[in-house]
Structure formats: C-alpha cells, structure tokens
C-alpha cells in the first residue's frame, strides 16, 4: 500500500477544533492518524496492538500483560535498561501501557523539543525489543505485585467475578492479569520456559497490519508524516489476521443468578447485568445511549429519584460495558444506603417496573432527537483534553470505526431506529439477567 494521504472521507472533528488531522498507511500496512497542534507544549503518541489477554495460551494466563511489561525494558538500538522511561521522565513526560481483552496499548507524552528521539525509542518496542533473561524474573514479580494491588480493589474483584461466572471455554472467562503462579510456578511444572513462550507470543501476534498509531505533534502534518515514516517503517508485517472471538460468554446456566460478595471497602452496591448485542454494530442508532439516558436519568419521575426519595440509593449509572465486536453487556450500577441494602429485592423490582414502563410507552423519537441534540452540542463544544489522554482515547477505536468517525466514535447518534432500540430493550428482561 502506498505511503501518503489516503483517499477517504474527511475525518469529522468538532467545530471548535483548530487542529489538523491526516490518515496515512505505511508500506508495512501500519495505519496512522497524524494530529498537528501548533499550540501544544506536549507531544504524545499511542500505539494500539490488536491482541490482548484473550490470546493468552492456556496455562500461561497473563502472558499478554507480561509482554506489555517486558517491552519497556530495552531494545537492540537502546540496550540500556529502562533508558526509554528515564528519557521520557527527564524531558517532562509520562509513559504507561495497559492490556485489555483484545488490545494492548502503549503511550507517552513529552516536551515538544524531545519528541523526535522519544518516538525513535518508542518505535523500537515494535522493531527489535530486548526481552532479556535478566529482566524476566523481575517483571514476573512486577506483574504479581500489580495483581496483589488489584486484589484490594472492589471494582477489579467484581469484574473478575463477572468473568469467572461465564462459560469456561470462552476467553472472557480467563484470568487476564497474571501472577507468580500462572507465569512462573505452573509453566515450570509443565516444563515450559516463560521467556521462550513470551518471544513466541510476540513473534506470532505483533505485526504492523494489526497496529494503529496516533501521533500528536507541534509541527505541521508533512513534518510529522516524515518523522513517522522514518521511525516506524521497519516494524515487520506478517499479515496477521485480526482475531475474533465468536460466541456468547454467558449461557443459560450463567443467567438468572444472584451473587453476593463481601466488599473490602465499607459500603453497599448493586450491579444488574444483561448480555446484549454490541452497540458498535449500531453506533449511529445509539440504542445503549438511548436506554442509558432513560434508565440513568436523575430528574423527577426517574428510577433514581424514587430510590433517593425512599432513602435507598445515593447514585445510579447505566450503560454498556465489557464490550467487544462479538459480545457486550448492559449494566446498571446502584450505590446503596444501609436501608437500600435491606431492600435490595424491592430495588430490583422497581428497576424491572421502570423497564416495563419503557416497554409500554414505546420508543420515542422526540427523546432520541433531544439526546442527539445534546450529544451534538457536547461533541462540537468539548474542551481540549491533554494530548496523552486524547491519543489513548483514539487509537483503540481505529480498528472498530471507519476513519471519518475516529474522533466521533459512538458519541453522535443520528439515525433513529425503533427496531434497533427495541431489540436491545427486549434483552433487558428478567429471563436474561444476572
């Protein structure tokens, strides 16, 4: 594929956004979004790799996350341990990464005058990383330490519980973080060398054609493009297929269940979850946005206002979560008072009564139009966010959306469809809940 500007529809941006954007594809099939902002003090980059914890080999849970840690260590071009991180910090920047189910994302920001060398160091993660034997044990301990910290987080514990209560043969069921047991003890007992498996995983899955890069620079687009072409052209492309994980993680045996868990932090919370069709397939129709707008509403006559008046709740949120291209969940989270905890069944009853009311009143175009107008104003008059947060918000979505919607994503519902909203609403039934 030729280097340079692609003949695609113009990328939709906010009316108040003065930045310039350009999509390019390098000869190695790396797809890149360039952003030029002459007013910025910080430059930033985010590389999203379309592989994550769902691809962990059986018996090596946490390998994708472990690889994320190891790529920070060193490269053939910059072999000094931790020199990348030190360079970023010394020049006023930050760097981090995360591993999700189907993505691994690496990102940093830095003072504008140090951006070129930082990009060169960053690119080496994906060209010639040094996954040294010396670093292997230390980074397994770092992953284990991260897991120990997660064990003290109620949010993390509840998410892991949700995964555990799913089909054992679906990758959603996996333990994704990894720990000393999954990365050292069990592999060793099976005669596996974790570092060898790590290198094998990198070579099998890390390919330019499943990577998406966002670059936020101070220079003009032509200069930024030249920089990207020079630094990232050597990432190998093995024409890796984009991975898909078909099937529902929750079968009938995982529905209509009630789970009670004792939190670490004092307090009470109720979470109600339904498996649904992913909104990404209908992002212009915005069925989850429509339903979360109504179920999560806090005004007079809303579910939350009733619960608050009764003294049963101090917060309520609703919306899509844990989504992929193949499955998704609609979630209602309610922060309960002590009295609310005693009336949990009554609260669940009120929630389903409210959903029944939505069924009876039908899908209303005027509500959709009102929501659409609010979303449009919010998008077009949004405040600028820090470059590092901006690039990280875009790169994981470049695989999911067409280029013209990379900035908009699901934030501008514009096609009213009774059938699509009704399809998701029908899923919010007592038969489909957990």
N, C-alpha and C positions, 0 to 999 in steps of 0.2 A: 504494500500500500504506500502511496506516495506521501512524502513528508509535506507538511504545509497546511494551509487553510482548507477545510473540508466544505463542500457544497451542501450545507444543511440549513434548516430554518434558523433564523436568528434566535439566540438564547434570550428568553424572556427575562427581563430584570425589572426591578422596582423603578417607578417614575423618578424617584429622588436619587437613584443610584448613578453616580457620575463615573464609576469605574468602567474599564473596558474589558471585554471578555473575548476569548478566542479558543475554539476547539481544534486540536491537531492530533494526528495519529502518526507515530514514528514508524520507520520501516520495519521495526520489530513488533509492530501491532500494539504498542503501548498507547493507550488513549489518554490524552492530557487536556485539562482545562487551564488556560493561562488567564490570570487576572492582573491587570495593571492599575495601580492606585498611587499616583504621584504624591499624594498627601500622607502616605503611611510612614511611620517611623520604624515599624517592624515588618519584616517579610516572613512568609510562612510556607510550609509545604506539608501535604498529606498524601501518603501512598496507601491505597487500599488494595489488598490482595484477596481475591475471591476464594479463599479457603480458610476454614476455621475448625472449631472443635468437633463439628460433625464428621470431619475426616480423620479424626484420631483413630489409629489402628486399635483393634480390640486388645485389651491387656496393656495398653500404653495411654490411658486416659490422661489428658493434659499435654500431649506431645506438641500440638499446635501452639499452645500457650508457652511451653518451654522454648520452642523455636523463636518465638517473639522475643523472649529474654535474651537468647543467645546471639541474635543478630546485632545487638547493641555492643557486643564485646569488642570486636576488632575486624579488620579486613586486610586483604593482602596488600592493598595500597597504603593503608594506615594501620600497621600491625600493633601499635602501642595500645595496651589495654585501656579501655574506657576513654580513649582520646576524643572520640566523637562527642560524648556527653560533656567532657571537660571543655571542648572548644565552644559548644553551644552556650554553656553557663558563663564562660569567660567573656562572651560577647552579648550578654544581656538577654539570653534566650532561655527557652524551656523545651524539653523533649519528653515524649512519652509514647505509649502504644497500648492497644487493647486487642484482645482476641474474643470474638463473639462466635455464634454457632457456625456462620458461613463466611465470615470475614476476619481478616487480621489487618489492623490499621496502625500505621507508623506516622508520627507527625512531630513537627517542631516549629518554633518561631525564633527569630534572632534579629539583632540590629541590622539595618539595611546594608551597612558597609561591609558586613561579614557574610552576606548571603551566598555569594558565589562559592566560597570554599566550603561552607556548610552543606550546600547542595551536593558538591562533589563527594564529601564524606558520607552523606546520606545515601547517595546513589550506590555506593559500594556495598551496602546491605544486600542489594539485589543483584550484584555483579560477581564479586568474589569475597564473600564473608569468610572469616576465620573462625570456625566453630571448634576452638581449641579444646583438647582433652583437659587441660588445666582448669578451664572455666566451667566444664560440665558439672562437676560436683557442687561447685559454689552456686551455680544458677539453679540446680535442682533444689538446693536449700532455700534459695530466694523464692522459688515458686511455692515451696512448702510453707514458708513464712507468710506469704501472701494468703495462702489458704487458711492458716491459723487465724489470721486477722479477719478473714471473711466469716469464720465460724462465730464471731462476736457480733455479726450484723444480722438483724432480724430480716431485713429485706433480702439479703443473699440467701439466708436459710429457707425463707418461704419460696423463693424462686427454685432452689434446688429440690425442695419437697414437691413442688409442682411438677418438676421434671421426673422425679423418682416415681410419681404416681401416673405413669404413662406406659405405653407398650414397650416392653424390654427390647424388642427388635427394631425400634425406631431410634435414630441417633439423638433425638430430643431427650431420650432417657439418660444419656451419658452424663458422667461427672466431668465437667469441662475444664476446671481449673488445674487439676493435677496436684499431687502431693508426693511426699517421700516414698510412700507405699507404692503408688502407681508408676512412678518414674525411676525408682531405684530397686526397692525390695522385690516386687513381683517380676519385673523384667529379668533381674539377676537370677531369680529362682527358675526361670524358664530358659536360662542360658542366652538371654538377649543382651546386647550391648546398646545402651540407650543412645549413646553418641552416634553409633553407626545407623541406628533407626532414624535418628534426627536428620542426618545427612541424606539418607534415602528419602525421607519425607520432603525435605527441601527440594531435592532434585526432581521429585515426581510432581510436585504441586506448584512450585514457584516459577511461573512463566509470564513473560511480558504481556501476552494476549489476555491474561485474566487479572491484570493490574490496571488500576485507574489512579492517575496522579493529578493533584491540584496544586498549582504554583501561584503564590500571591506575592507580586514584586512591585518595586517602586519605579522600575524602568518602563519604557514603552514595550508594547507587545512584541515587536520584532526582536528587540534585545533579549527579552525573556525567552522567546522561542529559540533563539540561537543558543542560549545557555542550556536549555532543556535538551535540545538535540545533541549537544556536545556531551553532556553529563550522563544521559540515560540511554544512549543508543546501544550500549554494549550489554544491556540486560538481555539474556537469552530468551528466545521464543521457541517453545517446544509444541506449540499449537495444542495446548491443554484444553480439553473440553470443560465448559463451565459445569460445575457439579450441581445436580438437582437431587433432592431427597423427597421422593413422592410418598404419598400415604399420610394418613392422619395419625398423630402421636397418641390420640385418645380413642380407644374403642369403647363399646357399650359398658364394659366392666369398670372403666375409669370415670364414668359419668354417674350422676345421681348419688354422689358420695359426700359425706361431711367429714372433714378432718379438723381436729382440734390440736393446736400446738401451743406450747408454753413459751412466751417470748423471753428474751434476755432483758430487754428494756421494759420498764413498767408501762402498762397501758393495754388497751384492747383494740383490736382491729378485725374487720370482717372483709373477706375477699370472696366475690362471687364471679365465676369464670365460665364462659361458654366457648367451645371451638366454633369458628366461623370461616367463611371464605375470605382469603386475604384481600384487604381493600386495595392493594396495589393494582389488582386487575380491573378495578373500577374507580381509579383515583379521581377522575373528572366528575363522577357521580357522587363521590364522598359519602357513602352510606354510613360508615362509622362516625364520621364527623357530625352528620345529622343526628344520629342516635345519642352520641356522647353529649351533644349540645343540649338535648332534651333531658336525658337521664341525669346528667351532671349539673343541670341548671340550679341556681340557688335562689331564684326570685320567688315571689308569692305563688303559692299553689304547687310548688315543686316538691319532689320527694324529700330533698334535703331540708327545706323549710319546715315540713311536717316533723321530720326526725329531730330537728333542732328545737322546735316548739315543745315537743314531748320530753326534751332533755336527754335524748338517746344518742346524739351524734354531734361531733364538732367539726367534721369535714367529710366530703364525699367527692370522689372523682370517678369518671367513666371514660372508657376509650379502648382502642385496640392496643394490644401488647404482644410481645414474643412472636412477631410475625416473620414469615418468610414468603417466598413465591408460592409455596405449596400448602402451607397451613398457617392458621392465625388464631388468636383468642381475643374475645371481647371481655373486658374486665370491669367490675365495679368494686372500688375500694372505699370502705367507710371507716372513719375513725370513731370508735365508740366511747361513750362515757361508761362509768361503772354501772349506771342504771341501764344503759343500752346493752351492755354485756348480758344483763339478766333478761333482756327482752329480744335476744338475737333472732329467735324464730318469728316473732312479730315483725321485726325489721325485714327479714327475708320475705314474709307475706306481703308487706307494704310495697316492697320492690316489685314483686310479681303483679301486684294490683296496678301499679303505675305502668308497667309494661303492657298489661291487659288494656289499660286506658288508651295507650298509644295505638294498640291494635284496633280498638273500637273507633277512635277518632280518625283513623286513616292517615296516609302520608300527605302532608300539606305543602303545596307549592309555595305558599306565602312564607312558611317557616324556612324552607330551603333558600328562597330568594333573599330573605333577611340575613341568613347565615352567610350566603355567598357575598353579599354586600359588605358585611363586617370583615370577612376574610380578605376581600379585595383591598379595603382600606388599610387593614393591618399589614398586608404584604407591601403595598406601594409606599407606605409611610413608616416602615420599620426603621429603627435606629441601627446604625452600623455596629457590628459586634467585633471583637478582637479578631485579627486575621487568623490566629491559630484555631479559634473556635469556628470561624467561617469555613476554612478549608476542610476541617474534620466533619462539618455538617454536610458537605457536598460530596466528597469522594466515595463514601459507601453507597451512595444512591446513583452513581453514574452507570452502573450496570443495570439498574432497575428501570430507569426512566429514559425517554428519548432526550437527546441533547438540549432541545429547546426548553425542556422542563427541569433541567438540572437544578436551577435555583428555586423554581416554584414548588417542585415535587407535588405533594398532595395538599398544598395549602390553599389552592384556589378551586373549590368545587364549582363547576359551571354547567353541567348537564343534568337537569332534573330528570330522574327516572324513578317512578313509583315502584316498578317491579324490582329494581336492584336494592332499593332501601328496604322494601318489604321482604325480600329474600333474606337479608341479614336479620331483620326484626323477628322473622319466624324462627330463627335459630335461638333466640333468647327465651327459650321455653324451659319449664321445669324438667322436661324429659332429657334435655341436652346440657344440664348444668352440672357444675362441680364446685 
